[in-house]
Amino acid sequence: MSQVKQYSALVLGTFIEALCFTLLQSPNQLASGGTTGAALVLSPILQISSVTILWAITFILLFSSFFFLGVHAILKSIIGSLLVPFFIYLTKGLPPLTHDPLLASIYSGLGVGIGLSLIFRSGGNTGGFTVISQILHTKMNIKHSVSIIFMDATVLISGAIIFSTEKALYALIGSLITRITMECIQAKAKHANKIVYVISSIEFEDKISTTILHDLHKGLTKVSGYGGYIHNERIIMMTVISLPMVNKLKSIVQEIDPQSFVIICDTNEVIGEGFSLPVPSRSKGLIAN
């Protein structure tokens, strides 16, 4: 993913999350966890707007991140953590979409799940409780998942006390829908790439590999093989490409070598340059995401 796409996904994800808070969660008092939920709970207690409280929490956590974890940790979360309260501030005057807490919990859960998926896809995060969990893990060796679950549960219980048990249960529904949405999007993303094995004659090796490298802009790995039936030397080329490019690759390979074999497999996850890792600039070899 290019830097332009990464920042676009980060901005869009934080904007969606802010809209869900302004239009659905805040009007229906759904404190489903995180710093936005904490700000919602603290607002009637402190008699301060939830946006102001969220700004305060954000800056306190960013300072704590810098103090306890160092400058590198703050750089990873500063953009996302500032964009959420900024967009909430910009959209605070918009009218709520619904006053039905069930509808609000369902659609806010769905929206936040999509927003967070975009944010994580961009390689960013929104700081918040993640910062606290990192500090607790660094200083007290407490697992991230344990601390985040505890903090979210605290927000939900506080919401039940401050607002009502019924609204806390609706908030819990929203939180579960967020988790399910993120898992579905993540599962779909993992299977968006295909492993393709091209088994061809040695004479077509250069033409096929050049096409994959420079026309499709994909990396590949070559393995020497030996035909089990006609006992001739074969070349096996393995590459990982996106689903929309599969038919194009099949057509190219069949045109170059009609006798070739093309084997296409699903992937569970791809880790490496151009996929989960950024592509470093290099003069030779092209690997696209």
N, C-alpha and C positions, 0 to 999 in steps of 0.2 A: 504494500500500500504506500503510495507516494505521500510526501509531507502535506501537499495540498489536500489530498483525500483524508489524511489523518486528522488534520485540523478542522476540516469541514465536518467530519463525523463527530469530533469532540464538541464542536459548537452546536450542531444539530441535536446531539444526545442530551447535552445540558439544557438546551432550550425546551425540549420535550419534557424533561424531568421537571423543569420550572413551571411549565404550563399545567402539568398534572397537579402540582401543588396548589397553584393559584385557582384553577378552575374546578378542581374536584376535592382534593384533600382538605385544604384549609376551610372552605365554606361548610364542609360536613364534619369537621373536627376529627379527621381520620389520622391519628398519629401512628403510622405503621412502622416506625423505626427510623434510624439514621438521625443526622443532625436536623433535618427538616422536621421530623416528628418531634424531636426534643424541643425545637423552637416553638412548635405549635402547642406543646404542653406547658412550656414556661410562660407563654404569652399572657394568659389570664392570671397567672400567679404574680408576675412582675408588673402587670399592667403596661406592658411595652409591646409594640407590634412584633409579630413573628419575624418579619424581614429584618428589623433592627437586631433582634436576638440572634438570628442566623448569621448576620455580618459579624457580630461579636464572637460567636462560637468559631466562625471560620478563621478570624485573625488570631484568636487564642490558640487554635490547633496548629495553624501555620507557624506561629512563634514557637510552640512546643516542639513541633517537628524539627525546626531549625536548631533548637537548643539541645534536644535529646538525640536526634538522628543525623544531623548535619545538613549542609547545603544541598547535597545531591538528592536527599529525600524530599526536600521542599520543592525542588525544581520539577519533580515528577507529578506533584499534585496541585501546584499553585494555580495553574490555569483553570483546571476543571473545578476546583473548590471555589474560585472567585466568580466563575461564570454562572453557577447556579444561583447564588443570592442576587447577582446582577440582573439576571433574567427575571427572577421573581419580583425584584423591585420595578422592572420595566412593565411587567404584566399585572401588577397588583390591582389596577383599576378595572380589569376585565370582569364581566359578570360571570357567576358560576354557571356551569353547564347543566347541573342538576342539583336538587336538594334531596334526592333519594340516596341514602347512604349505601345501599346495596349496589346500585348502578355506579356510584362514585368509586366504591372499593374495587369493582370489577375493572372499570375502564382506567382508573389511575394505576392499578396493578399492572395492567397490560401496557400502558404508556410508559411507566417507569421501567418496566422490563425491557422494552424496546430502546428507550433512552440509554439505560446502563449498558446494554449490549453494544450500542454504537460507541459509547465512551470507552469501554474495554477493548473493543475492536480497534480503536484508534491508538491504543497503547497508553491511554490516559486513565485518570481516576478522579473522583470528586473529593478526595481527602476524607473529611468527616471522621466517622468511627474507625476507618481504616488506619488513620494516623495514630489514634489511641491504641489500637490493637498492635501496631508496629512498635510503639513505645513499650507496651506491656510485655511484648515478646522479647524485645531487646534487653530490658532491664530485669524482668521477672521470669522469663522463659515460659510465659503463658501462651498457649496456642492461639493463633489468629481467630480460628473458627469459634473457639470457646468464648473469647472476650467479646466478639461481635454479637454472638447469640445472646450473651448475658446483657449487653448494652441495649440491643433491640428489644429484648424481653422487658427490661426496665422501662423503656419508653412506652411499650404497650400497656404494662401494668399501671404506669403513671397516667396514661390516657384514660384507662378505666376508672381511676380515682377522680381525676379532674373533670372529665366529661361524663362518661357512663360506660358501664360494662358492655352494653349493646354496641356502642360505637367502637370500643376496643376490639370486639369480635369482628365487626366489619373491617376494621383496620388489619386484623390478622388475615382475613380473606384476601385483601389487597396485597399483603406481603407474600402470601403463598402464590398468588397469580403472578406476581413479579418473578419469583423464583422459577416457576414453571415456564414462563415466557422466555426467560434467559436461557434455560436449559434447552428448550426447543430450538431457539435461534443458534445456540452454540452447536447443537447436534447437526443442524442443517449445514452450518458453515464447515464442519469437519468433513462432511460428505460431498462438499461442493467441488472437490478435486478428485481426479481419477489417476490411478497408476496405469500407464500404458507400456506394454512390452512389445517391441517390434523385432521380429525374428526374420532376418533377411540374408541374402547372399553377400559375400564379401565384396563383390564388384559394385554393389549399390550402397555400401557403407558410407562413403564420403558424401554422396548426394543426399541421402536421407538425414544424416547427422547435421549437415550444413543447413538443410531446410528447417530442421527443428530448432537449431541454435539461432539462426539469423532471420528466418521468416516468421516463426512462431515465438521467437525470443524466449525459449525455454532451455534449461539445462538438461543434460542427459548423462547417463552412465553406460559405458559399453562393456560387454562381457563376451569373451570368445566362447563359441559352442561347437558342437559336432553333431550332425544329423544322425539320428539313430536308425533311419531306414535306408537312406541312400549313401550314408557315410561320407558326407562332404562337410567342409568347414562352413560354419554359419556365424553370424554376428548377432548378438542380442543387445538391443538398445532399450534402456528403461528411462522413462521421463514421467513427470507429474504435471498434469495440465488441468485447467478448469473444464467443467462439463460442457460449456458452449463450444469449446475448441476441439472436442473429441471427433466430431464428424469431419472437420476440416483436416485434422491429422490423418484420419483413415483414408480420405480421398487422396491426399498427397502421397501417402505410402503406397496405395494401390496403383497410383499412376506411375510411380517410379519403379516399383517391383510388384507386378500382379501376382507373383508366386509367394509373396511374403505372408507371414502370420502376424496378426495384431491381436494382442490379448489385453483386455481392459478390465481393471479391478477397482473396487471401492477402496477408499482410504478412511481410516478412523481418525487420523490426525497426521499433519505434516509439520515437522519442526526443522527449521533450517533457513538458509538465506533465501529471501524472496517470499517466504510464507510466514512463519512466526517470528523470523528475525529480519531486520532491515538488510537491504542489498547494499554492500559497500561499493563505492565507485571503483571500477577496474577497467583496464584498457582492453583486456581480452576476456571473452566469454560473457554471455548474457543470460541472466536468470531473472525472469519476471515473476511478479506475484500472481 
